[in-house]
Each structure stands twice: as structure tokens, then as C-alpha cells.
Amino acid sequence: MYFERKAYRKLLEWKENYADHYAVLLEGARRVGKSTIAEHFAKNEYRSYILIDFSMASQAILSCFDDIHNPDVFFLRLQAVTGVSLYQRESVIIFDEVQLYPRARQAIKHLVKDGRYHYIETGSLISIKKNVKDILIPSEEMKIQVYPMDYEEFCAAVGGNYSLLRSLYETHESVGQQVNRKLMRDVRLYMAVGGMPQAVEAYVEGSNFSMIDQVKRQIIYLYEEDFKKIDASGRLAAMYRAIPAQLARDVRKYRISTALGKKKSSAEDRLLYDLIDSRTVLPSYNSADPRVSLSLTKDLDSYKLYLADTGLFVTLLFIDRPATENEIYAKLLSDKLPANLGYLYENLVAQMLAASGRELYYHTWEKEGSTHYYEVDFLLSQGAKVSAVEVKSSGIGRHESLTEFQRRYSKHLDGCYVLSQKDVDRKDGLDYLPVYMASFLSHP
């Protein structure tokens, strides 16, 4: 089953403007749909295509690269082995899982220069970085990040009306209790299923939530097997599994020592970068001074980690059980889970903001005369100014940190937002929005 993906539109732009001079690399975590997008695009937009999957390529295919110095021979051999005819300017060659065969990636420089055909690569960044030590990285390569399906893509897949949400957001008016309740249930469905195409396909085909949960568990186990290929000790997998627990503790930053049970070392720092490079997690960095550029003031030693997919977050939250029962999902959909699971909504907002291309930032500062601290969950740069976002799981409650941030940085402030399950409202200089409108904060 194929779902419409935003990466397809980016590929169209690449083909129209850049493909004669650059190959394109679809980059992202495992199982986010990179290969499916690439082949669907090739089928629709080219007269013919050759797909080389390096996870299962035959020796006959691999031996073609022995003649890469002679493109005429290379293309003739490739067509003979695959049985596919190539047409100049009308064909594309896909290097799927290119990280598994670095020689193919190095060959891109010469193939693009030859100019006869176009080239699409797909790869998992964590594996790519581990397999480029002895090759020349091609400068003739553009990159497109592929994320799990965002909320707009999910709505298109399950028959939701995302354009209605945009219209409602633009009115800045309350939507009414009944409508808001229905739209909140819709976004909780996205929280439960998530954006991994296999999980979405299982839902669309009518699988129950226990079966969908099994699909997500298999993806988590796949990730953990990948982590063990990099770090056989299991520390990387432990850091990944610790993310929900760390968010539940509501601490100022992710603590590697807590996840691994020992003091942090430089080796653990390297593991952190491997985890971030896997694209299975979303880092959010503490901005030391929101009055200046967020990227220039981010503290690399103070960060939080979110899961890149909200559906995997829900599964990981309950992975200590043999299987996550339909009952738990029913409680999530009807908002009957304990109120202290508010970090589910925080992870949801992190995914929504990151899917729009935003880097994630937050801000903490000490309370005067106290050991406690203020914290704003997310910061968004809006031109020369910044917007502050606080996420609440249920009621809108008190917003001491947001109010203090508003007072402290008023000259640099574009807006202050409280995201919760409540309807649209505005009071005391704060904008209250339901969490299903979070994506629109990145597109003012």
C-alpha cells in the first residue's frame, strides 16, 4: 500500500531543477518509507528504472561496478543483468540501502558527470557514517530527509480532513466543545498508531490495536538490532529505551548516567551522536539565551531526547508487558490514561514541529532564591523574534514558567502558546490552542 508523502514533492523539485547535476539521497531512519517513495517516484516519473537493493544484490550486479571507470560498459552490463532498458534523460537508477555498498555511493560522482541518467539513493544515516571511511563522499549529492508520516500525511491516509484544521487555526476562533472533542480523539489516534508506514497500513487494513502494537514492536526490535551492530554492549539500545522514563522524570535534560547506570564518559558522548544520527530520536537543545539566535546559543551538554515517532513512543512506554492490549489503546483514545502521562503529548508536539523542518529548542533558568527552575518546553524562532510553547496533557492549569518568560523576554517575543486538549482561547497575553494545531506554529 502506498501513501502520499511530502518527500515525493521534494523529489519532483529535484527532478525539475537539479537531477542533471546531482543525485538525491533519501535519508532517514529504517522503515520510514524511503525505498517505497523512491520506487513509486521512479515508476510514475520516468520511462524506465533500475532498482538495485544492496541488501540482497547478486554478485552479478555487484560485479558491474568493476567497470565504473568505463560508463559504456557499466551501463551495458547493468541492463543485461537486470533485463531493463535504459533511455537517456528518461531513466533513473535507484541505489537502495546504499550504505551497504559504499563503492556504489562513491561511483555517484562519475555517474552524474556522465549525464545520461538520474540517480536516487536511499540510506540509513547511522550505517552510512560507519561505511564511508575509505571512500570519497560525492559532492554531487543532494539530501532529502524522510521522517515518519506527519499528521497531515496520516490524515490523508486514514481519511481525515487536515485542511479543515488549517482553516480553523487561521480563524483564531474557538471550534466548540463537540468539534474539539472529536478532533482531539483524531489526534490521539495518531498518537496511538504513529507515522511508521507499516503501522498505518495495518490500521487502514482493519487490524486491531494489539496487532498494530506488534508491528511497532518489531520495528523497535529492528532498531535495537541495528544499535547492537554499532555497540555490542547494548548501551545504545538502553539509551533509546530510557527516553520515555527520562521524560517522565521531568528533569532539565537527558542524563546518560541515569540510562546506563554509571558516570558519563566520552565514549557515551559518542554513543549519543550515533543515536541522534540514527534519526530514531529527536534532540532538543537548551538555548542559553533566547534573545539571540537559538542555534548560536544552544548548549550541547544540555538536551532532551524524544522519539521520532509518537506511535513507537506509546509502544515503548508499555514494552515491559508481553503485548500492549487493546484496552490500553482504548484508554488512550478516550483520554482515560493517567494524567501523569502528559509527556506523551510533549513527544507528539516534538514530532509535529520536527516534521516541518524545525530544530527543537527549549529553555530553562533558575528561580531566584530557589533550587527550582523555570522551563519552557519549546522555542520557535520567528524572524528576529522567538515564540514560546508550553504543552499540557489535560487542563490548562498554571503557566508560571511561560508567564515569567513573557515578562523576561517581552522585547524579543513573538508569541506565547499553551498547547493542551482545550479549545482555542486567548487571555493574559497567552494563546491557548489544542495540540492538533501544533504543526501550524511552524508556518505563521
Beta strands, then each sheet from edge to edge (+ up, - down):
strand 1: 23-27
strand 2: 48-53
strand 3: 91-96
strand 4: 118-123
strand 5: 141-145
strand 6: 281-287
strand 7: 298-307
strand 8: 360-366
strand 9: 373-376
strand 10: 378-382
strand 11: 385-391
strand 12: 413-420
strand 13: 425-427
strand 14: 430-434
sheet 1: 2+ 3+ 4+ 1+ 5+
sheet 2: 7+ 6- 8- 9+
sheet 3: 10+ 11- 12- 14- 13+
end
